[in-house]
């Protein structure tokens, strides 16, 4: 069978690789344009977009695991996508009406009062764009998506850069509010939506029930994803939040590509889990994917000195971020590893267990950050506290998978955990130990762990990428 995974990964990821430098340029233009306090407020407004998944009530995440199944069974996906779009739109309109009223009553800062509605408008339009791209993606129409997304990246960069340089921050906010109209218009013939909600009460209730197990996970994920930000704003202030936000952006921008690769592999894995009922084999193949993605990420992140030199040379007023680089690099690796292990549990239909683990993790985060607050520790300690809790969450995920397999620990799972511990130990030694592990030794260990019995891992990857499971 023809191997299409590389082609699909390339088509799905290439626009993001083009988008990355443009995002970096726009971000640094904003950093240069705004003072630290205003930049901190802009990042607070940007967080509005990170909450858009709440209005989907888990339905879109349910679709991402349901649509590959529908594709395998050759069923029409348009009706369920339309219903999901209207479901999310209704929830957005209700939620944003409360947010807008809150702004009118409580907000006294003009900039924040403009920035938050801009990102609310962006989120409303993005809902339509997301559902239209899901329609094409799960029909494997990656060529069309590639052309559309590359065009969108180029146009958005030109408009954003022009607005910042010629008009200023408020021109940029206007562009952010309306920019998603372009791909929505270009995709109007593929699947049609309107902004007048049209869904029966029965379908609304049905979707809510289907999305509910995912919603608990999403709610915990968003809480975990933003708890550190709200803590830093409250404890250390907007200027320190601006420094932290810059550091997070610089380091986590690298996650764009591996995140897209994981999403394509997940699509293949879901089809495999539906077709093949050998659970242990499926898990082993899933961890073969995890290891190749994790080791590449760790190798790229190990070049952390590049980040330090860029900040020192081009952003001297944000020099404090250099002290946070090691912890933020590990933060990125931990965040991605949580996604990898949680993804295996999703594929096993253990969403309820993922939600329970996340509830425990939120409690641990809260306890850790409370201790840091009362002990009056700085941002660096807060980030390391988060990294420690993340390691616990990854360990619990792995333990649950081992229990599901009835203590049959596959080699790929063991290699995955060793890679995690190697990264944690290396960056801990850089920040807190008098003995720093040499960079060359760290790289050699990563390569040796990954390369051990490589043929077995390669066989698993070939099996998945060629969709050999469809022959069974």
C-alpha positions as CSV (number, residue, x, y, z in Angstrom):
1,X,0.0,0.0,0.0
2,X,1.2,3.5,-0.9
3,X,3.0,5.2,2.0
4,X,1.2,8.6,2.4
5,X,2.0,9.6,6.0
6,X,5.1,11.7,5.1
7,X,3.1,13.5,2.3
8,X,0.2,14.1,4.7
9,X,2.5,15.3,7.5
10,X,4.3,17.6,5.1
11,X,1.0,19.0,3.7
12,X,-0.4,19.5,7.2
13,X,2.8,20.9,8.8
14,X,4.4,23.0,6.0
15,X,2.1,26.0,6.5
16,X,3.0,26.1,10.2
17,X,6.7,26.0,9.4
18,X,6.1,29.0,7.1
19,X,4.0,30.6,9.8
20,X,6.6,30.2,12.5
21,X,9.0,32.9,11.3
22,X,6.2,35.2,10.6
23,X,4.8,34.8,14.1
24,X,8.2,35.4,15.5
25,X,8.6,38.6,13.5
26,X,5.1,39.8,14.5
27,X,5.7,38.9,18.2
28,X,9.0,40.8,18.3
29,X,7.4,43.8,16.5
30,X,4.8,43.9,19.3
31,X,7.5,43.5,22.0
32,X,9.4,46.4,20.5
33,X,6.3,48.6,20.1
34,X,4.8,48.1,23.6
35,X,6.1,48.7,27.1
36,X,6.2,45.7,29.4
37,X,2.9,46.5,31.2
38,X,0.9,46.9,27.9
39,X,2.6,43.8,26.5
40,X,1.5,41.9,29.5
41,X,-2.1,43.1,29.1
42,X,-2.0,42.0,25.4
43,X,-0.9,38.5,26.4
44,X,-3.8,38.5,28.9
45,X,-6.2,39.4,26.1
46,X,-4.7,36.6,23.9
47,X,-5.6,34.1,26.6
48,X,-9.2,34.6,25.7
49,X,-8.5,32.5,22.6
50,X,-7.1,29.7,24.7
51,X,-10.5,29.4,26.4
52,X,-12.4,28.9,23.1
53,X,-12.4,25.1,23.5
54,X,-14.7,25.5,26.6
55,X,-17.5,26.6,24.4
56,X,-17.2,23.5,22.3
57,X,-18.0,21.5,25.4
58,X,-15.7,18.7,24.2
59,X,-17.7,18.1,21.0
60,X,-14.8,19.0,18.6
61,X,-12.4,16.7,20.5
62,X,-15.0,14.0,20.3
63,X,-15.1,14.7,16.5
64,X,-11.3,14.3,16.2
65,X,-11.7,10.7,17.4
66,X,-15.0,10.1,15.7
67,X,-14.3,11.4,12.2
68,X,-11.5,8.9,11.4
69,X,-14.0,6.2,12.3
70,X,-16.6,7.7,10.0
71,X,-14.0,7.9,7.2
72,X,-13.2,4.2,7.7
73,X,-16.9,3.3,7.5
74,X,-17.4,5.7,4.5
75,X,-20.0,7.8,6.2
76,X,-21.0,11.4,5.4
77,X,-19.3,13.9,7.9
78,X,-21.1,17.1,6.9
79,X,-24.2,16.8,9.1
80,X,-22.3,16.2,12.3
81,X,-19.8,19.0,11.5
82,X,-22.6,21.5,10.9
83,X,-24.3,20.5,14.1
84,X,-21.0,20.8,16.0
85,X,-20.4,24.3,14.5
86,X,-23.8,25.6,15.5
87,X,-23.5,24.0,19.0
88,X,-20.2,25.8,19.6
89,X,-21.5,29.1,18.1
90,X,-24.5,29.1,20.5
91,X,-22.3,28.5,23.5
92,X,-19.8,31.2,22.3
93,X,-22.6,33.8,22.0
94,X,-23.9,33.1,25.4
95,X,-20.5,33.1,27.1
96,X,-19.2,36.2,25.3
97,X,-22.3,38.2,26.1
98,X,-21.5,37.7,29.8
99,X,-17.8,38.6,29.2
100,X,-18.8,41.7,27.3
101,X,-21.2,42.8,30.0
102,X,-18.4,42.3,32.6
103,X,-16.1,44.5,30.6
104,X,-18.7,47.3,30.5
105,X,-19.2,47.1,34.3
106,X,-15.7,46.4,35.7
107,X,-13.0,47.3,33.1
108,X,-11.4,50.7,33.4
109,X,-8.4,50.2,31.1
110,X,-9.1,51.3,27.5
111,X,-6.5,49.1,25.9
112,X,-7.7,45.9,27.6
113,X,-11.3,47.0,26.8
114,X,-10.3,47.0,23.1
115,X,-8.1,43.9,23.1
116,X,-10.5,41.5,24.7
117,X,-13.4,42.1,22.3
118,X,-10.9,41.8,19.4
119,X,-9.9,38.3,20.5
120,X,-13.6,37.4,21.2
121,X,-14.4,38.3,17.6
122,X,-11.4,36.3,16.4
123,X,-12.6,33.3,18.4
124,X,-16.1,33.4,16.9
125,X,-14.7,33.4,13.4
126,X,-12.2,30.7,14.2
127,X,-15.0,28.4,15.1
128,X,-16.2,28.3,11.5
129,X,-12.7,28.0,10.1
130,X,-11.9,25.1,12.4
131,X,-14.9,23.1,11.4
132,X,-14.3,23.8,7.7
133,X,-10.7,22.6,7.9
134,X,-11.8,19.5,9.9
135,X,-14.1,18.6,7.0
136,X,-11.2,18.6,4.5
137,X,-8.7,17.1,6.8
138,X,-10.6,14.0,7.6
139,X,-11.3,13.4,4.0
140,X,-7.5,13.5,3.4
141,X,-7.8,16.6,1.1
142,X,-4.4,17.9,2.3
143,X,-3.4,19.4,-1.0
144,X,-6.3,21.9,-0.9
145,X,-5.6,22.6,2.8
146,X,-2.0,23.2,2.0
147,X,-2.7,25.8,-0.6
148,X,-5.4,27.5,1.6
149,X,-3.2,27.7,4.7
150,X,-0.1,28.9,2.9
151,X,-2.1,31.7,1.3
152,X,-3.7,32.5,4.7
153,X,-0.3,32.6,6.4
154,X,1.2,35.0,3.8
155,X,-1.8,37.4,3.8
156,X,-2.1,37.4,7.6
157,X,1.6,38.2,8.0
158,X,1.4,41.1,5.4
159,X,-1.7,42.6,7.1
160,X,-0.4,42.2,10.7
161,X,3.0,43.6,9.9
162,X,1.6,46.5,7.9
163,X,-1.0,47.4,10.6
164,X,1.7,47.4,13.4
165,X,4.2,49.5,11.4
166,X,1.7,51.9,9.8
167,X,-1.2,52.2,12.3
168,X,0.0,50.8,15.6
169,X,-1.4,48.4,18.2
170,X,-5.0,49.2,17.5
171,X,-4.7,48.6,13.8
172,X,-3.2,45.2,14.7
173,X,-6.2,44.4,17.0
174,X,-8.6,45.2,14.1
175,X,-6.8,42.8,11.8
176,X,-6.8,40.1,14.5
177,X,-10.6,40.5,14.9
178,X,-11.4,40.0,11.2
179,X,-8.5,38.1,9.6
180,X,-10.1,34.6,9.8
181,X,-12.8,35.8,7.4
182,X,-10.4,35.1,4.5
183,X,-10.2,31.3,4.8
184,X,-13.9,31.1,5.8
185,X,-14.8,32.8,2.5
186,X,-12.5,30.6,0.4
187,X,-14.0,27.5,1.9
188,X,-17.6,28.5,1.4
189,X,-18.2,25.9,-1.4
190,X,-16.9,22.9,0.6
191,X,-19.2,23.1,3.6
192,X,-21.6,26.0,4.2
193,X,-22.3,27.6,7.6
194,X,-24.2,30.7,8.6
195,X,-23.9,32.8,11.7
196,X,-27.6,32.3,12.5
197,X,-27.6,29.3,14.9
198,X,-29.7,26.4,13.5
199,X,-29.8,23.3,15.5
200,X,-32.6,21.3,17.2
201,X,-32.8,21.0,21.0
202,X,-32.5,17.2,20.6
203,X,-29.3,17.4,18.6
204,X,-27.9,20.0,21.0
205,X,-28.5,17.7,24.0
206,X,-27.1,14.7,22.1
207,X,-23.9,16.5,21.2
208,X,-23.6,17.8,24.8
209,X,-23.7,14.2,26.1
210,X,-21.2,13.0,23.6
211,X,-18.8,15.8,24.3
212,X,-19.2,15.7,28.1
213,X,-16.4,13.1,28.8
214,X,-14.0,15.2,26.7
215,X,-15.2,18.5,28.3
216,X,-13.9,17.4,31.7
217,X,-10.5,16.7,30.2
218,X,-10.5,20.0,28.3
219,X,-11.6,22.0,31.4
220,X,-8.7,20.5,33.4
221,X,-6.3,21.0,30.5
222,X,-7.2,24.7,30.2
223,X,-6.9,25.1,33.9
224,X,-3.5,23.4,33.9
225,X,-2.5,25.4,30.9
226,X,-3.3,28.8,32.4
227,X,-2.9,28.3,36.1
228,X,0.8,29.3,35.9
229,X,-0.1,32.5,34.0
230,X,-2.8,33.7,36.4
231,X,-0.5,32.9,39.3
232,X,2.4,34.9,37.9
233,X,0.1,37.9,37.0
234,X,-1.3,37.9,40.6
235,X,2.0,37.3,42.5
236,X,4.6,38.9,40.3
237,X,2.7,41.6,38.3
238,X,2.1,42.4,34.7
239,X,5.7,43.3,33.8
240,X,7.0,39.9,35.1
241,X,4.2,38.2,33.3
242,X,5.4,39.9,30.1
243,X,8.9,38.5,30.7
244,X,7.4,35.0,31.4
245,X,5.1,35.2,28.3
246,X,8.1,36.1,26.1
247,X,10.1,33.1,27.4
248,X,7.2,30.7,26.9
249,X,6.7,32.0,23.4
250,X,10.4,31.7,22.5
251,X,10.7,28.1,23.7
252,X,7.3,26.6,23.0
253,X,7.1,27.9,19.4
254,X,9.1,24.8,18.5
255,X,6.1,22.7,19.5
256,X,4.1,23.8,16.5
257,X,5.6,21.3,14.1
258,X,5.7,18.2,16.5
259,X,2.1,19.0,17.5
260,X,1.0,18.8,13.9
261,X,2.9,15.6,13.3
262,X,1.2,14.1,16.4
263,X,-2.2,15.1,15.1
264,X,-1.6,13.2,11.8
265,X,-0.2,10.2,13.5
266,X,-3.2,10.2,15.9
267,X,-5.5,10.1,12.9
268,X,-3.7,7.0,11.6
269,X,-3.6,5.5,15.1
270,X,-7.3,6.0,15.7
271,X,-8.1,4.2,12.4
272,X,-5.7,1.4,13.5
273,X,-7.4,1.1,17.0
274,X,-10.8,0.8,15.3
275,X,-9.6,-1.8,12.8
276,X,-7.2,-3.9,14.9
277,X,-8.2,-5.2,18.3
278,X,-4.8,-6.2,19.5
279,X,-4.6,-3.7,22.4
280,X,-1.0,-4.5,23.5
281,X,0.3,-4.3,19.9
282,X,-1.5,-1.0,19.3
283,X,0.0,0.5,22.5
284,X,3.5,-0.5,21.5
285,X,3.1,1.1,18.1
286,X,1.7,4.2,19.7
287,X,4.9,4.5,21.9
288,X,7.1,4.0,18.9
289,X,5.5,7.2,17.5
290,X,5.9,8.9,20.9
291,X,9.6,8.1,21.1
292,X,10.5,9.4,17.7
293,X,8.6,12.7,18.4
294,X,10.0,13.1,21.9
295,X,13.6,12.4,21.0
296,X,13.5,14.9,18.1
297,X,12.0,17.5,20.4
298,X,14.6,16.9,23.1
299,X,17.5,17.1,20.6
300,X,16.2,20.5,19.2
301,X,15.5,21.9,22.7
302,X,19.0,21.0,23.8
303,X,20.3,23.9,21.7
304,X,19.0,26.3,24.3
305,X,22.0,28.5,24.1
306,X,20.6,29.8,20.8
307,X,17.6,31.2,22.7
308,X,19.8,32.9,25.2
309,X,21.9,34.6,22.5
310,X,18.8,35.8,20.6
311,X,17.3,37.4,23.7
312,X,20.7,38.9,24.8
313,X,21.3,40.4,21.3
314,X,17.8,41.5,20.2
315,X,15.7,41.9,23.5
316,X,18.0,43.3,26.1
317,X,15.1,44.9,28.1
318,X,13.9,41.3,28.6
319,X,17.2,40.0,29.8
320,X,15.7,38.4,32.9
321,X,14.2,35.7,30.8
322,X,17.6,34.1,30.3
323,X,17.5,32.9,33.9
324,X,14.2,31.0,33.1
325,X,15.3,29.4,29.8
326,X,16.4,26.0,31.2
327,X,13.2,25.6,33.2
328,X,11.0,26.7,30.3
329,X,12.8,24.3,27.9
330,X,12.0,21.4,30.2
331,X,8.5,22.8,30.6
332,X,8.0,22.5,26.9
333,X,9.3,18.9,26.9
334,X,7.0,18.0,29.9
335,X,4.0,19.6,28.3
336,X,4.5,17.6,25.1
337,X,5.1,14.4,26.9
338,X,1.8,14.8,28.8
339,X,0.1,15.1,25.4
340,X,1.8,12.0,24.1
341,X,0.8,9.8,27.1
342,X,-2.7,11.2,27.4
343,X,-3.2,10.6,23.7
344,X,-2.6,6.8,24.2
345,X,-5.3,6.8,26.9
346,X,-7.7,8.7,24.6
347,X,-7.1,6.0,21.9
348,X,-7.9,3.4,24.6
349,X,-11.2,5.2,25.3
350,X,-10.0,6.0,28.9
351,X,-11.1,9.7,28.8
352,X,-12.7,9.4,32.2
353,X,-9.4,8.3,33.7
354,X,-7.5,11.1,32.0
355,X,-10.0,13.5,33.6
356,X,-9.4,12.0,37.0
357,X,-5.7,12.3,36.6
358,X,-6.0,15.9,35.6
359,X,-8.2,16.7,38.6
360,X,-5.4,15.3,40.8
361,X,-2.8,17.2,38.9
362,X,-4.7,20.5,39.3
363,X,-4.8,19.8,43.1
364,X,-1.0,19.2,43.0
365,X,-0.4,22.3,41.0
366,X,-2.5,24.4,43.4
367,X,-0.7,23.0,46.4
368,X,2.7,23.5,44.8
369,X,2.0,27.1,43.7
370,X,0.5,27.9,47.2
371,X,3.7,26.7,48.8
372,X,5.8,28.8,46.5
373,X,3.6,31.8,47.3
374,X,3.9,31.4,51.1
375,X,7.6,30.7,50.9
376,X,8.0,33.9,48.8
377,X,9.9,32.1,46.0
378,X,10.6,33.6,42.6
379,X,9.3,32.7,39.1
380,X,12.1,30.2,38.5
381,X,11.0,28.1,41.4
382,X,7.4,28.4,40.3
383,X,8.3,27.0,36.8
384,X,10.3,24.2,38.4
385,X,7.4,23.3,40.7
386,X,5.2,23.0,37.6
387,X,7.8,20.8,35.9
388,X,7.9,18.5,39.0
389,X,4.1,18.1,39.0
390,X,4.2,17.5,35.2
391,X,6.7,14.6,35.8
392,X,4.2,13.2,38.4
393,X,1.4,13.4,35.9
394,X,3.4,11.7,33.1
395,X,4.3,8.9,35.6
396,X,0.7,8.4,36.6
397,X,-0.4,8.2,32.9
398,X,2.3,5.6,32.3
399,X,1.3,3.6,35.4
400,X,-2.3,3.5,34.2
401,X,-1.2,2.3,30.8
402,X,0.9,-0.4,32.4
403,X,-2.1,-1.5,34.5
404,X,-4.3,-1.6,31.4
405,X,-1.7,-3.9,29.8
406,X,-1.6,-6.0,33.0
407,X,2.0,-5.2,33.8
408,X,3.3,-6.1,30.3
409,X,5.8,-3.3,30.0
410,X,6.8,-2.9,26.4
411,X,10.4,-1.8,25.6
412,X,9.1,1.3,23.8
413,X,7.3,2.4,27.0
414,X,10.5,1.9,29.1
415,X,12.6,3.9,26.5
416,X,10.0,6.7,26.7
417,X,10.3,7.1,30.4
418,X,14.1,7.0,30.3
419,X,14.0,9.9,27.7
420,X,11.8,11.9,30.1
421,X,14.1,11.3,33.1
422,X,17.2,12.1,31.1
423,X,15.7,15.5,30.1
424,X,14.5,16.3,33.6
425,X,17.9,15.4,35.2
426,X,19.9,17.3,32.6
427,X,18.1,20.6,33.0
428,X,17.9,20.2,36.8
429,X,21.6,19.9,36.9
430,X,22.0,23.0,34.9
431,X,19.9,25.1,37.3
432,X,20.6,23.6,40.7
433,X,23.5,21.3,40.7
434,X,27.2,22.1,41.2
435,X,27.9,19.3,38.8
436,X,26.5,20.1,35.3
437,X,26.0,17.1,33.0
438,X,28.0,17.8,29.8
439,X,25.8,18.5,26.8
440,X,27.6,15.9,24.7
441,X,26.9,13.2,27.3
442,X,23.2,14.2,27.4
443,X,22.9,14.0,23.6
444,X,24.7,10.6,23.5
445,X,22.3,9.2,26.1
446,X,19.3,10.4,24.1
447,X,20.6,8.8,20.9
448,X,21.6,5.5,22.5
449,X,18.2,5.1,24.3
450,X,16.3,5.8,21.1
451,X,18.6,3.7,18.9
452,X,18.4,0.6,21.2
453,X,16.5,-2.1,19.2
454,X,15.7,0.5,16.6
455,X,14.5,-2.1,14.0
456,X,11.5,-3.0,16.1
457,X,10.5,0.7,16.4
458,X,11.1,1.2,12.7
459,X,8.9,-1.8,11.9
460,X,6.1,-0.3,14.0
461,X,6.3,3.0,12.2
462,X,6.3,1.4,8.8
463,X,3.3,-0.7,9.7
464,X,1.4,2.4,10.8
465,X,2.4,4.8,8.1
466,X,1.6,2.4,5.3
467,X,-1.8,1.6,6.9
468,X,-0.9,-2.1,6.8
469,X,-3.6,-2.6,9.5
470,X,-6.2,-2.1,6.7
471,X,-5.2,-5.4,5.2
472,X,-6.2,-7.3,8.3
